[in-house]
Amino acid sequence: MLNRSIDCPFCGYHMQLTIEVTDIDQDYIEDCTNCCNPIHVKVHKDEQHRSIQVFIDADDEQYY
C-alpha cells in the first residue's frame, strides 16, 4: 500500500489517498472527501526505474 497526499482539483481540499499497488496499471475514480466530486486517478508501476507514478486529474485536465 502507498499513501499520497493530494489536493482536490475541484476544491483544493488536502486529503490522503491510499493506493493499492499491483503489477498492473490502475485507472479509477476516487471521490473527494470534502466536495464529493470525482477525481480521476491513474497509477503506473515502473519496474525498470523501481518507482510508482500517480496522476490525478479532473475533466481530462492533468494536475499532477
VMD Tcl script that draws the C-alpha trace (Angstrom):
set ca {
  {0.00 0.00 0.00}
  {1.08 3.53 -0.77}
  {-0.19 6.72 0.90}
  {-0.09 10.00 -1.01}
  {-1.20 13.47 -0.05}
  {-3.12 15.20 -2.83}
  {-5.14 18.36 -3.30}
  {-8.57 18.01 -4.86}
  {-8.51 19.53 -8.36}
  {-12.02 20.90 -7.78}
  {-11.98 22.47 -4.30}
  {-8.30 22.33 -3.31}
  {-9.02 20.25 -0.21}
  {-5.89 18.46 1.06}
  {-6.57 14.74 1.53}
  {-4.81 11.39 1.89}
  {-5.12 8.86 -0.88}
  {-4.37 5.19 -0.11}
  {-3.31 3.27 -3.20}
  {-3.17 -0.49 -3.52}
  {-0.05 -1.13 -5.61}
  {-0.42 -4.02 -8.04}
  {1.55 -5.35 -11.00}
  {-0.87 -3.79 -13.48}
  {-1.67 -0.15 -14.16}
  {-4.77 1.20 -12.48}
  {-7.31 3.73 -13.68}
  {-10.19 4.59 -11.35}
  {-12.33 7.31 -9.78}
  {-11.97 8.42 -6.14}
  {-14.47 10.90 -4.70}
  {-13.18 13.95 -2.83}
  {-13.93 13.62 0.88}
  {-14.83 17.32 1.04}
  {-16.78 18.27 -2.11}
  {-17.64 14.73 -3.35}
  {-16.53 15.49 -6.93}
  {-14.97 12.57 -8.82}
  {-11.15 12.62 -9.01}
  {-9.66 10.56 -11.83}
  {-6.66 8.56 -10.53}
  {-4.10 6.75 -12.70}
  {-1.37 4.59 -11.14}
  {1.61 3.26 -13.09}
  {4.22 0.92 -11.62}
  {7.54 1.44 -13.43}
  {9.50 -1.77 -12.86}
  {12.56 -0.55 -14.76}
  {13.01 2.56 -12.61}
  {11.50 0.99 -9.47}
  {9.00 3.78 -9.00}
  {5.27 4.36 -8.70}
  {3.72 7.20 -10.70}
  {0.40 8.64 -9.56}
  {-1.55 11.06 -11.76}
  {-4.78 12.80 -10.79}
  {-6.98 14.93 -12.98}
  {-10.44 16.36 -13.40}
  {-12.35 16.77 -16.66}
  {-9.41 15.38 -18.65}
  {-7.11 18.17 -17.47}
  {-3.98 16.81 -15.78}
  {-2.88 18.39 -12.50}
  {-0.03 16.10 -11.28}
}
mol new
graphics top color blue
foreach p $ca { graphics top sphere $p radius 0.5 }
foreach p [lrange $ca 0 end-1] q [lrange $ca 1 end] { graphics top cylinder $p $q radius 0.2 }
display resetview
